[in-house]
Amino acid sequence: MHEIPNGDVDTNNLKISMESSSELDNSNLINMLKLGDKLAFQQIYKRYWNRLFKLAISKVKGTDNAKEIVQDIFLDLWHRRQEVTIIDLERYLFSAVKYKVFDYFKKEALRQQYADTVFLNQNDSDDVTADEIAYNDLFQHMTDTKSQDILL
């Protein structure tokens, strides 16, 4: 890697082919990723996707949820490639799985809480309806009874 006097990285020496990219270490891939190199991103994806997926699926239920977690991690990595500082790529990615799984369970808890609230409110409204029916029946019975008392 060649430094240009202003501190930028000379990208001419970093461009790679898919064949040679598998030989690059993570620090070179990170540098290339920061420059927007799609082949470097593809190599990171190819190198880590299965391992991240296995970790995610061991923590959450369902392959779809695990796939979504891993895809979100890679999407975030690509979108934030110029902003994020990555020292250890493997640690960064596996930590990202940990935090995404945590977020997944937090969202699931909120969904469950919402579902429970809706269910309770639905039961309350069913009780109100049943109470109204009982009240109307009682009122009708009382009205009928008064009418009969008046006639007697």
SULDA-V28034 format. One record per residue. N is the residue number from 0. SS is DSSP state (@ for helix, = for strand, . for the rest). PHI is phi as a letter, one per 20 degrees, with the letter a starting at -180 (* if undefined). D_LAST is the distance of its C-alpha to the last C-alpha in Angstrom with 1 decimal. Layout:
BEGIN
n: <N	N>
ss: <SS	SS>
phi: <PHI	PHI>
d_last: <D_LAST	D_LAST>
END
This chain:
BEGIN
n: <0	1	2	3	4	5	6	7	8	9	10	11	12	13	14	15	16	17	18	19	20	21	22	23	24	25	26	27	28	29	30	31	32	33	34	35	36	37	38	39	40	41	42	43	44	45	46	47	48	49	50	51	52	53	54	55	56	57	58	59	60	61	62	63	64	65	66	67	68	69	70	71	72	73	74	75	76	77	78	79	80	81	82	83	84	85	86	87	88	89	90	91	92	93	94	95	96	97	98	99	100	101	102	103	104	105	106	107	108	109	110	111	112	113	114	115	116	117	118	119	120	121	122	123	124	125	126	127	128	129	130	131	132	133	134	135	136	137	138	139	140	141	142	143	144	145	146	147	148	149	150	151>
ss: <.	.	=	.	.	.	.	.	=	.	@	@	@	.	.	.	.	@	@	@	@	.	.	.	.	@	@	@	@	@	@	@	@	@	.	.	.	@	@	@	@	@	@	@	@	@	@	@	@	@	@	@	@	@	@	@	@	@	@	.	.	.	@	@	@	@	@	@	@	@	@	@	@	@	@	@	@	@	@	.	.	.	.	.	.	.	.	.	@	@	@	@	@	@	@	@	@	@	@	@	@	@	@	@	@	@	@	@	@	@	@	@	@	@	@	@	@	@	@	@	@	@	@	@	@	@	@	@	@	@	@	@	@	@	@	@	@	@	@	@	@	@	@	@	@	@	@	@	@	@	@	.>
phi: <*	d	e	e	g	e	n	f	e	f	f	f	e	e	f	c	d	f	f	f	f	f	e	f	e	f	f	f	f	f	f	f	f	g	e	n	f	f	f	f	f	f	f	f	g	f	f	d	g	f	f	f	f	f	f	f	f	f	d	d	e	n	f	f	f	f	f	f	f	f	f	f	f	f	f	f	g	f	f	d	g	e	e	e	d	d	e	c	g	f	f	g	f	f	f	f	f	g	f	f	f	g	f	g	f	f	f	f	f	f	f	f	f	f	f	f	f	f	f	f	f	f	f	f	f	f	f	f	f	f	f	f	f	f	f	f	f	f	f	f	f	f	f	f	f	f	f	f	f	f	f	f>
d_last: <109.2	111.1	110.1	110.7	112.0	108.8	106.9	105.4	105.8	108.1	105.9	108.8	109.6	105.9	105.0	104.7	104.4	101.7	104.4	105.7	102.3	101.6	104.6	103.4	102.1	98.8	100.4	102.1	98.9	97.0	99.7	99.6	95.8	95.9	98.1	95.6	97.6	95.2	97.5	97.3	93.5	93.5	95.8	93.5	90.5	92.5	93.7	90.4	87.4	87.3	87.7	85.0	82.7	83.3	82.4	79.3	78.0	78.5	76.2	73.4	71.4	72.4	75.6	74.1	73.2	76.7	78.4	76.4	77.5	81.2	81.1	79.6	82.4	85.1	83.5	83.3	87.0	88.1	86.2	87.3	90.8	92.6	90.4	90.1	92.9	93.3	95.9	95.0	93.3	92.1	90.6	89.0	87.4	86.2	84.7	83.0	81.3	80.2	78.6	77.0	75.5	74.1	72.7	71.2	69.3	68.2	66.8	65.2	63.5	62.2	60.9	59.2	57.7	56.4	55.0	53.2	51.8	50.6	49.0	47.3	46.0	44.8	42.9	41.5	40.3	38.8	37.0	35.7	34.5	32.8	31.2	30.0	28.4	26.8	25.5	24.2	22.5	20.9	19.9	18.4	16.5	15.3	14.4	12.5	10.6	9.9	8.8	6.3	5.2	5.5	3.8	0.0>
END
